[in-house]
Amino acid sequence: MKNNYLGQAWLVVVLALVFGAALAGVQAQLSGKIADNKRNDTLGQVPQLVNGAARGQAVTLGDRTVYQALDAQDQLVGWVLPAGGPGFADRIEVLVGLNADATRITGLYVLDQKETPGLGNKITEPPWRAQFQGLDATRTIGVTKTPPAGDNQVVAVTGATISSQSVAGIVNQNVQWLRAQLARERKGSSRP
């Protein structure tokens, strides 16, 4: 009887290794396609996230890729910043639209999330995301549980305060990073 349990245990171990290797292989094969799809989704969102934008163009700031929002004459009208961080259930990835001088948020799009269905995943709904439009990007965005929202605040999704706070935190942290990078770029370009 003891040998039967050992045989079953080895079978479980072998199957776990085989299926783990298969999943790793699929991930390795599709990782480039997944990255291409995210980049294309990001470029497609640029005109929706920044008023007056006709297209987006990837640029490198620091060690990250961000997107310039360009109008029909290829003039800079804003920025789209891919950002991510921990949510309640898993990682949340967003795109933050900003005006040209990165002082106002012009839009928010949730690129990827795995929050609780029916609760936390309401962060993807346009009415909730619209609360970010027009907020001051030079100040911290807060989250309140009860409407109405105060100055530079958004109202949390009912039953999903952590998801709401996570999105606000991701936006705050990454907008601060972008503003610092842009200031560094301006300072570097003004030197003789």
C-alpha positions as CSV (number, residue, x, y, z in Angstrom):
1,M,0.0,0.0,0.0
2,K,2.9,2.3,0.8
3,N,4.4,1.8,-2.6
4,N,1.1,2.8,-4.2
5,Y,1.2,6.2,-2.5
6,L,4.9,6.7,-3.5
7,G,4.0,5.9,-7.1
8,Q,1.1,8.3,-7.1
9,A,3.3,11.0,-5.5
10,W,5.9,10.6,-8.3
11,L,3.2,10.8,-10.9
12,V,2.0,14.1,-9.4
13,V,5.5,15.5,-9.4
14,V,6.2,14.4,-13.0
15,L,2.9,15.8,-14.2
16,A,3.5,19.1,-12.4
17,L,7.0,19.4,-14.0
18,V,5.6,18.6,-17.5
19,F,2.7,21.0,-17.3
20,G,4.9,23.7,-15.7
21,A,7.5,23.3,-18.5
22,A,4.6,23.5,-21.1
23,L,3.2,26.7,-19.6
24,A,6.7,28.2,-19.5
25,G,7.2,27.3,-23.1
26,V,3.9,28.9,-24.2
27,Q,4.7,32.0,-22.2
28,A,8.2,32.3,-23.8
29,Q,6.7,31.8,-27.3
30,L,3.9,34.3,-26.8
31,S,5.6,37.0,-24.7
32,G,6.7,39.0,-27.9
33,K,3.1,38.9,-29.2
34,I,1.7,39.9,-25.9
35,A,4.1,42.9,-25.7
36,D,3.2,43.9,-29.3
37,N,-0.6,43.7,-28.5
38,K,-0.1,46.0,-25.4
39,R,1.9,48.5,-27.5
40,N,-0.7,48.5,-30.2
41,D,-3.5,48.9,-27.6
42,T,-1.5,51.8,-26.0
43,L,-1.0,53.6,-29.4
44,G,-4.7,53.1,-30.1
45,Q,-5.7,54.8,-26.9
46,V,-3.6,57.9,-27.3
47,P,-6.2,59.9,-29.2
48,Q,-8.8,59.0,-26.6
49,L,-6.6,59.9,-23.6
50,V,-5.2,63.3,-24.9
51,N,-7.5,65.9,-26.5
52,G,-6.2,66.9,-29.9
53,A,-3.9,64.0,-30.3
54,A,-3.9,62.2,-33.7
55,R,-1.3,59.6,-32.9
56,G,1.3,58.5,-30.4
57,Q,5.0,58.0,-30.7
58,A,7.1,56.0,-28.3
59,V,10.1,57.7,-26.7
60,T,12.5,56.7,-24.0
61,L,12.7,58.8,-20.8
62,G,15.1,57.5,-18.2
63,D,14.8,53.7,-18.4
64,R,11.2,53.6,-19.5
65,T,9.1,53.9,-22.7
66,V,6.4,56.6,-22.7
67,Y,4.3,58.0,-25.5
68,Q,4.2,61.5,-26.9
69,A,0.7,62.4,-28.0
70,L,1.1,64.3,-31.3
71,D,-1.5,66.3,-33.2
72,A,-2.0,66.1,-37.0
73,Q,1.0,68.5,-37.5
74,D,3.2,66.3,-35.3
75,Q,3.2,68.9,-32.5
76,L,3.3,67.7,-28.9
77,V,-0.1,68.0,-27.3
78,G,0.4,65.6,-24.3
79,W,1.8,62.4,-22.9
80,V,0.5,58.9,-22.4
81,L,2.3,57.2,-19.5
82,P,2.1,53.4,-19.1
83,A,2.1,52.6,-15.4
84,G,1.5,49.6,-13.2
85,G,1.5,48.4,-9.6
86,P,-0.1,46.1,-7.2
87,G,-3.9,46.0,-6.8
88,F,-6.1,44.0,-4.5
89,A,-6.0,40.7,-6.4
90,D,-3.1,41.2,-8.8
91,R,-1.1,43.8,-10.8
92,I,-3.0,46.7,-12.3
93,E,-1.7,48.3,-15.5
94,V,-3.0,51.7,-16.6
95,L,-2.4,54.4,-19.2
96,V,-2.4,57.9,-17.9
97,G,-3.0,60.8,-20.3
98,L,-1.4,64.1,-19.5
99,N,-1.3,67.5,-21.2
100,A,1.9,68.7,-22.8
101,D,3.5,70.2,-19.6
102,A,2.3,67.3,-17.5
103,T,0.3,69.5,-15.1
104,R,-3.2,68.0,-15.8
105,I,-4.5,64.5,-16.2
106,T,-6.5,64.3,-19.5
107,G,-7.6,60.6,-19.2
108,L,-7.1,57.2,-17.7
109,Y,-7.4,53.8,-19.3
110,V,-7.0,50.4,-17.5
111,L,-4.9,48.3,-19.8
112,D,-4.9,45.1,-17.7
113,Q,-6.3,44.1,-14.3
114,K,-7.5,41.0,-12.5
115,E,-9.5,42.5,-9.7
116,T,-12.6,40.9,-8.2
117,P,-15.3,40.6,-10.8
118,G,-18.3,42.8,-10.1
119,L,-16.4,44.9,-7.5
120,G,-12.8,45.8,-8.2
121,N,-13.0,45.4,-11.9
122,K,-15.4,48.4,-12.0
123,I,-12.2,50.5,-12.2
124,T,-12.3,49.8,-15.9
125,E,-15.7,51.5,-16.3
126,P,-15.7,54.8,-18.1
127,P,-17.7,56.8,-15.4
128,W,-15.2,55.8,-12.7
129,R,-12.1,56.5,-14.9
130,A,-13.6,59.9,-16.0
131,Q,-13.1,61.2,-12.4
132,F,-9.4,61.5,-13.2
133,Q,-9.9,63.9,-16.1
134,G,-8.9,67.4,-15.3
135,L,-7.2,66.6,-12.0
136,D,-4.1,68.5,-11.0
137,A,-1.1,66.3,-11.8
138,T,1.2,68.5,-9.7
139,R,-0.6,67.4,-6.5
140,T,-1.4,64.0,-4.9
141,I,-4.7,62.5,-6.0
142,G,-6.7,61.3,-3.0
143,V,-9.5,58.7,-2.7
144,T,-12.7,59.2,-0.7
145,K,-15.3,56.6,0.2
146,T,-18.3,58.9,0.2
147,P,-19.4,61.4,-2.5
148,P,-18.9,64.1,-3.3
149,A,-15.2,64.0,-4.0
150,G,-13.2,66.9,-2.7
151,D,-10.5,68.8,-4.5
152,N,-8.2,66.5,-6.4
153,Q,-10.0,63.4,-5.2
154,V,-11.9,60.5,-6.7
155,V,-14.7,58.5,-5.2
156,A,-13.8,54.9,-4.6
157,V,-15.7,52.1,-6.2
158,T,-18.1,50.8,-3.6
159,G,-16.7,47.6,-2.1
160,A,-13.4,48.0,-3.8
161,T,-11.6,50.8,-1.9
162,I,-8.3,49.0,-2.2
163,S,-8.5,48.7,-6.0
164,S,-9.4,52.4,-6.2
165,Q,-6.6,53.4,-3.9
166,S,-4.2,51.2,-5.9
167,V,-5.1,53.0,-9.1
168,A,-4.7,56.4,-7.5
169,G,-1.4,55.4,-6.0
170,I,-0.1,54.1,-9.3
171,V,-1.1,57.4,-11.0
172,N,0.4,59.5,-8.3
173,Q,3.8,57.6,-8.2
174,N,4.2,57.4,-12.0
175,V,3.1,61.0,-12.8
176,Q,5.6,62.2,-10.2
177,W,8.3,60.1,-12.0
178,L,7.3,61.6,-15.4
179,R,7.3,65.1,-14.1
180,A,10.8,64.6,-12.7
181,Q,12.1,63.1,-15.9
182,L,10.7,66.0,-18.0
183,A,12.2,68.5,-15.6
184,R,15.6,66.7,-16.0
185,E,15.2,66.7,-19.8
186,R,14.4,70.5,-19.8
187,K,17.3,71.2,-17.5
188,G,19.7,69.2,-19.7
189,S,18.5,70.8,-23.0
190,S,18.9,74.4,-21.6
191,R,22.6,74.0,-20.9
192,P,25.0,75.8,-23.4
